[in-house]
């Protein structure tokens, strides 16, 4: 029976992935608690279980008056202690070990935040969807689900672990299908050059269920980062698109030069010119007239994603619209210059008033003075 106890504890170690010593210490503490509860809490004892034979020893701690410290002596177990032992083992397996198991699972999943994981849909309704991860279940809230995506019981899905919370029932894992990090992790699985550190995903912008953009760069001049992510005949990007229920993905080349990066971000449209205001993070992008709708994209997706991935405000204009604005600007400047010249031609009366200030009236044509008699007199005196 005692040996069976050790075998049972080792079986628990294997099934629950809990260290054998942890199980043994937990059981010893539980037996001690049960002993004190049954026979008195004032007894100064210690219980030890032999990890090989399963023998349970009860030690009584005795303080020595003539010496500092304590000594131990083995005391015999009460006649009904075997029954108490059996009951305690059952309680420990149900309570204490489940607490340890929950903590171990929490620590395991806590370190997985930001990673991708494959699970099986176990339950789904309008409120939430539960994903079986094997050792635990994850919650896939409606806000983290791709719009229009339907889940059936038994479906296998890849999810991004957003958060892991500690609860009394074990770790609560929150997963997402809409997080930009999911696209990044999916490409890491499909593109060896990314896992090898040759190609980097610098930025990701996403409108789940519709369209996404990723900006990539290469640490090897001989490796095209865009081509590596696309794959032969689009094989790699197609795998990611299929996993995201057909969500379209644009792969563009990343650049530290913001003018070039904005130009790339608006792909697949052609860009004629880019004018940037660095301090305001505003860019005016000029595109051919037949490329405006492509640059903006359906429902504005392309323009919004380009703004997201660059973190700049982007104003898209056609070449003809840009030309019209420039013509208007030139005309406005001409009018301003004409007004300035007109003002310069208008003479002002030269008369000095009693307060020492110059007269503000306009001078009469062919005269340096206005029409006021006293001022006119000054002109006549000057002629004399």
Secondary structure, DSSP 8 states (H G I E B T S, - for coil): -HHHHHHHHHHHHHHHT--HHHHHHHHHHHHHHHHHHHH-TT--EEEEE-TTT--EEEEEEEE-SSSSSEEEEEE---TTHHHHHHHHHHHHHHTHHHHHHHHHHHHHHHTTTT-EEEEEEEEE-SSEEEEE-SSSEEEEEGGGS-TT----TT-EEEEEEEEEEEETTEEEEEEESS-HHHHHHHHHHH-HHHHTTSEEEEEEEEETTTEEEEEEEESSTTS-HHHHHH-GGGHHHHHHHHHTTT-EEEEEE--SSHHHHHHHHTTTS--SEEEEETTTTEEEEEE-GGGHHHHH-GGGHHHHHHHHHHTSEEEEEEHHHHHHHHHHHHHHHHHHHHHHHHHHHS-B---B-TTS-B--SB--TT-SS-S-HHHHHHHHHHH-
